[in-house]
Amino acid sequence: MTMKLTMRKVVPHIKESLKAYYPESEISGFTRIITEYITKKPYPQVCVDPPVFTPELHARIDIILNRLKKYEPVQYIIEETEFFGLLFFVNQSVLIPRPETEELVELILNENKESGLSLLDIGTGSGAIAVALAKNMAGASVSAWDISSKALDVAVLNSKANSADISFNRVDVLGDYPTDKKYDIIVSNPPYVLESEKEQMEQNVLEYEPHTALFVPDNNALLFYERIAYIALNLLTPDGRLYFEINQAKGAETVKMLEEKGFTEVTLFQDLSKKDRIVRANVPMC
């Protein structure tokens, strides 16, 4: 006889399995994500009209739980995450988009309401920033670069899945870069975590997310910011804008570097947690 497992048994099973590994608040989030992923239904609907969990579905849940016990990010396990109200495919070739980066997108949208702007996302990863902006900026022409061909494969999938028209290029910004196009906006969330900060990071980030997209040497913390600022001076239109997501400890240094390079209206913004997180700078009119 085939055993059937109800929602009433599945939720306690998830919580019991993970309680030695994660705080209760995080387990509640996992419970919602897992049940929605397994049932393909919104969590409130699952709670109101509980499905029958067959042994096959229960086995799939246990596979997810076993991977979570190894601190693998749940987004990599289910290969999807939400960013700016859009669904994105993710794997270990790209960073998982963070809520702080949604604040960067929001700032760009609030400050640039004209239609038909041209925009470049440097270090696009999953394509989250580029896709979100392409979907929310009227008539925008969006380009995106990344050094990783595997990351670009993910970004292309996400642009197609979200019906966003984006031009992708494999570019190492520390080397040669295309100069055949000018942009009104350049945005980048480049590697900014110092090597010395590794010990402060969560195990799931250190063991699973791509290090090339995370870390920079302690003795060259602004490596990518300085290079991208140089590129921006060459590729931005007069009065064009450069936006960075930054290491919270490097706000003042980033502002100073941009001012020394001749950018104007350099502004440091804090995120919702009151940490320095975004810098915006303008190219001089002439």
N, C-alpha and C positions, 0 to 999 in steps of 0.2 A: 504493500500500500504506500502511495506517495505521501510524504509528510508535507503539510502546508504550514508556512510560518506567517504570522500576521504582523502588521505594523506595530502592534502593541508589544511584540516580542523583539522586533528588529531594533527599535530605538534603544531599549536597555542593553541589548547585545553590543551595539556600537559604543555606547558610553562605558560599559564595563570593560570592553576590550582596550579602550584607549586611556582609561583613567590614570594608569601608572605612567603615561607618557606625556600628556598634555593637560593644561588647565581646563576647568569645566567650561569656561566661556568659549574656548577654541573648539572643544569637542562638540558643543552645540552647533557651531558653524559647520563642522565636518558632517554632522548628522543631516543637516539641511542639504548640503552639497551632494552627499552620497545618495540620499533618497531621491533627490531630483534627477540626478544622473542615471540612476538605476531604473527609475519608473518613467522618466521622460515627462514628468508632470510637475507643475509648481508645488512647492512644499505645502502651502495652505490647502490645496486641493487633495494632496496626499493625506493630510491630517483629517480633513472632513470626510473624504471618501477613500478610506484606506484600501490599497490593492492587496491581493494575496501574493506573498513573497514565496515563490516556488523554491525548492532546494537549489535550482540552478542560479536563481537571483541571489540567494543567500551565499552561495559559493563565490559569486562575483564580489559581493560585499566583503567577504573574508579576505579575498585577494587584495582589495583596496586597503583594508585594515592592516594587513601584514606589511604592506609597503609604507603606510603611515607610521607604523612602529619603527621603521628604519629612518624616520624623519624625512622621507621624500615628500616634497611639496605636493599637496593634493591637486594643484593645478596641472602638474606634470602627469600625475596618475590618470586624471580624467581627460587630459590634453585640451583643456579649455579654461578660459577665464573671461570675466567681464571687465571692460574698460570703457568708461564714458558712455555707458548704456549700450555698448556693442559687444558682440561675442567674438573672442579671438582664440584661434588654435595656438597652443604653446607646447614646446618640448624643450629638452635640455640644450638646444642650440641657441636659445634666446632667454633673456631675463624675463621674469614674470612682471608685467606692468604693475606699478605701485599707485596707491591712491594719491600720493603727492604729485605724481606726474599728471594726474587729472587736473590738478590745480594749475599746472603749467599750461595745459591746453585751454583751460577756462580763461586764464589771463590773456592769452593770445587772441582768443575769440572776442573778448571784451574790448581789447585795444585796437582791433583791426576788423572793422565792420564793412569796409569797402568790398565791392565785388570785383572778381577778376584778378586778385593778387596772385603773384607767383611765390612759391614757398619751397624751401629745401629743409629736409630733416636729415641731419648728419648722425650716423650711428643708429639707424632706424630699428634694428633688432626685429621684434615681432611685427613692426609696422604700426604699433598702437598710436603713436602721436600722429604720424602721417595720415593714417586712415581716419582717425577722429577729426582731424582738421579738414580733410578732404570732404567728409560727410557734412560738416557744419559751416563751411565757408563758401558762400555763393560764388560759383564760377571760378574757384581757385585752381591754379595750375600747380600741382604738387609733385615734387621730386624727392627721392630718398636714396641715401647712400649707406652702405655698410661694408666692412672689410670681409665679413664672413659670407661665403656663398650659401652655407646651410641656413644662416639667419635670413638671407634674402629669399630663399625658398619658402620659408615660413611667412615672411612678409607678403610675398606675392599671393600665397594662399589666402591670407587674411584680407588683402585688398579685393580679391575676386569674391570671396564669401560675403563681403560687406558692400559690394558693388561700388568700390571706390577706384577712380581712375588715377593711378599713380605711376610715374616713371621711375624705375629702380635701376641703380648702377652699383657695381662692386667697385668700391673706392677705398684705398688706404689713405686716410687724410694726412698721415705723416709723410707720405710720398707725393707722387704726382696726382693731380685732381683735374677734372674737367673744367674748362674756363669758357665754354661756348655759350653760357646762359647767365643772365643776371636775375637776381631774386629780390623781392620786396621784404621777405622775411627769411631768416635762417634760424632754425631751432636745433638744439642738441642737448641730449642727456648722456654725455660721454662717461667713460670710466672715471670715477672720482674717489673710490674707497682706498685709503692708504694701506699699504702692506702691513703696517703696524696696527691697523684697526681690525685685522682678521680675528684676533682672539676675542673681540667683543661681538662678533657676528654669530647669528644663530647657526646651528649645525646644518639645518636643512638648506641654508643658503650656501655655506662653504662646500658642502659635499655634492650639491646637485646643479647649482647655477653656474653659467660659464664665466670663468675667472677673467678671461680677456675682456669681458664687458663690464667688469667690476673694478679691478685693482690698478693702481698706479704706484710707482716707487715713492717712498717717503721724501726723497731728495728732489723729486720733480712732480709735485702734486698737481700743478697746473699744466702739465704736458699737453693734454688735448685742448684745454681752454685757450692756451696761447696760440696753438696752431690753427684752431677753428676761428679764432679772432682774426688772425692774419688772412685766412681764406675769406672771411666775411668782408674785410676791407676791400678785397678784390672783386667779390661777386655780388655784394649788395648794391642796390640802386641808391642814389642820393636820398638821404633821410630814411633808408631802409633800417630794419630793426633786427637785432640779434637777441635771442632768448636762450638762456642756459638754465638747466637744473644743476644744482651745485652741492658739494659737500658742505654740510651745515657749519663746519669749522673753518671754511675757507671763503666766507662771504666777503670780508673786508679785503682780502688779498685779490680776489677775483675782480672786485670793483676797481681797486687801484691799478691792476694790470690793464683793464679795459680803458681807463682814463688815460693812462700813460701811452696807450696806442692811438689815442686821439678820438675815441668814441665820446659821444655827448649824451646827456640825460641818462647817465648810468644809474640804475635804481636797483636796490636790493629789496626783495620781498620775502616775507616769512610765510611759512605754510600754516595750516590750521593748528598745528602743535606748537606754534610760536618759535619755530626753528628757521634760521636762514636757509632758503631753499631755491629761490629763483633770482636770476639777475637779468635785467633787460637793458640794452644799450642801443643807441642810435648811431648810424654813420653820419658824419657831418654832411650838410647840404652841398658843400663845395670844398 
